[in-house]
Amino acid sequence: MPGPIRLVLAIHNHQPVGNFDHVVEEAYQDSYKPFLDVLENYPAVRISLHNSGSLIDWIERNRPEYIERLKPLSDSGQIEILGGPFYEPILASIPSRDRFGQMKAYGEHLEQHFGKKPRGMWVPERVWEQSFTRDAVAAGLEYTVLDDFHFKNAGFGDEELYGYFVTEDDGRMLSVFPISEHLRYTIPFAEPEATIDWLREVHEKQPDAVVAFGDDGEKFGTWPGSKQHVYGDEWLTRFFQLLTDNQDWVRVCTFSQAVEEVSPLGRCYLPDCSYREMTEWALPTDRQLELIRLNREHRKEEDWPEIRRRLRGGFWRNFLVKYPEAHEMYCRMREISDRLDQLVRSKPEIEQTAIFQSARDHLYRGQCNCPYWHGAFGGLYLPHLRNAIYHHLIEADGLVEQLSGKTGRWVEISSRDINLDARQEVRIASDQLVGYLAPARGGHLYELDARGSRVNLLATLNRRPEPYHETILAHAAGQIDGSNETASVSEDIVFKQENLHLKLIYDQWARKSLVDHVLPPGMSMEDFRMQGDFIGEAEQAVFQTTLKRSPNRVEAVMTRRCRWEGQSPQLTKSVATSTAAPSELEIAYRLDDLEPGQRVHLAVEFNFSAMAAGVENRYYYAEEGNNIGHLGTEQNLHEQRRIGLVDEWLGLDASLETSQPAGIWTYPLETVSQSEGGFELVHQSCAVILHWDFTPDSSTWETRLTLNIDTSAAQARRLAENPNNKQIAVEF
């Protein structure tokens, strides 16, 4: 008699670091809890369950009863707990030492809860590179699970994938299971009988097969419409009942049981890959649109499914090229990881201190994958997720400074290739703030960290074309029947705001700070907002840079020769900070060799992120200190010397002062993005542009700016919440 087919059901539950409590609570009530409610009634159904460490962290604080329910299910063997990297980083985006560290730390954490270390791991977003094998094995893991798409890209056919394989790297061996893409699309969307019928076909072809399903637990209740389908219409109950009724030929088991009972099909080496959709999202927008058009034009052809499966998408690491903001976050994370590693190398005993362990935990949290990429999922476009990453990285950075022996008031400045572009960047820091300048990219200030509130005020995001914008435009044009060749139009389009097509404006320069513009005389704010055909030549300029240091003051002086129409003045801009005012950046602009009598319209752009718009306790104030509107309002101010932005929730007050009265424009920058819930408008940052439209009467013009970042309210609140945590002692 043929043996039973083995079905492995792997459920992956995840919530990003920094997600809103109410969002996680809703997912808990709609997905995680009801799934267990049903599973407990079907002891013959065994699953392999992965909860990301960031979700477990939330559960331990808010829903500890969930852990208590999992423990007996784990003890009985009905649930196998999967491990992996603690805070769900893309393994390709973190150093090997942190891959090992995260996997080892999460294994030990799960062992404390469930009395045994996990044998298998979930690979975040199934982004795989062969070198991960050695890190996983070094962390004590025996197997992992990836998509059958990985295997097909290695040359395997469908009927060669009913089992598992072994792979190795540097002689270290790991078992690898292929996830069935067919099951990912039928569970839970098709009727349960469809899955049983497909499994029966597999059983007839290969009686001892092992077939794996693995996907997000949020499909079972959190995704739009899924709660009613899965629980209201009892899809999950009917599915588990069918599996129980057919257990004479379908054995639902865990990965560990499959490894113990079935021999591997053979050896394999898999290419750098992820699931099919992720590889498509990693492509540049134009290439994605080409793939969409190819699919639309050929999808009815008989051979197209076979051809389509052989088309390869992009490589995950190129998200860091596609989105420079993700690359900035990546480089900041790498910098902190490197500094921690250097501390351990120079003084190994430091690793055992509480402050080091806290710094490393914050680093690991700052590696959570979601804000580093974008597709139908991915959180790059969500400011609260980017801000959460920076919160932990800035916290870790402050602890590293403490470990390095810095106390009291201090300032420092240095230069090196910080963002891995083969050019020198400048880091200017004090005990209150950290700024990063890019002299080779217009002298922009591209990151500004307020230590007191753990906020990067330049965690901005440019407005850029995305493939789904063509869907929005097609819908606005009334082309909703699928006839449009470029728009990916669906019958289930959801718009969270009206007239989103009018918001599809794309930025022609990085929305950072100290972005210089030479504008046409008399240019209005509205013309500037709409970004006509002008681009100030200074925006992409390369500055020669000199660093100045003294014990109490540091300064970066950047100079370049401009090439404006009819003029070629020399521009010098400098950025300094001092121990006397460590929460301030002193900024000076000077133009030499101007043509007297020839009109100049110079603008300096600043952007402020992390502060929400449309909320009463987040607002602008003018030079008199009066509230002039929430942070989503437009301002067109004249002859002003000061403007400020306040976020009372963050305890943050950022102000700009100028020695030369300026016109000041402010307006919100908003992106149009897509999530599983539909298309939505998201506030990304506040643009604040100081501009001077003047006719010089001499060859020199200058102004001095002060950018003050006041976080005293945030620091007072933090001290009140943690009165015994003024500073963590470094003890050996």
Beta strands, then each sheet from edge to edge (+ up, - down):
strand 1: 5-13
strand 2: 47-51
strand 3: 79-81
strand 4: 120-122
strand 5: 143-147
strand 6: 165-169
strand 7: 172-179
strand 8: 210-216
strand 9: 250-253
strand 10: 411-416
strand 11: 425-430
strand 12: 433-438
strand 13: 444-450
strand 14: 455-456
strand 15: 515-518
strand 16: 544-550
strand 17: 553-561
strand 18: 570-578
strand 19: 581-592
strand 20: 600-609
strand 21: 618-621
strand 22: 627-630
strand 23: 635-647
strand 24: 652-675
strand 25: 678-694
strand 26: 701-710
sheet 1: 3+ 2+ 1+ 8+
sheet 2: 3+ 2+ 1+ 9+
sheet 3: 4+ 5+ 7+ 6-
sheet 4: 10+ 11- 12+ 13- 14+
sheet 5: 15+ 20- 25+ 24- 23+ 21- 22+
sheet 6: 15+ 20- 25+ 24- 26+ 19- 18+ 17- 16+
end
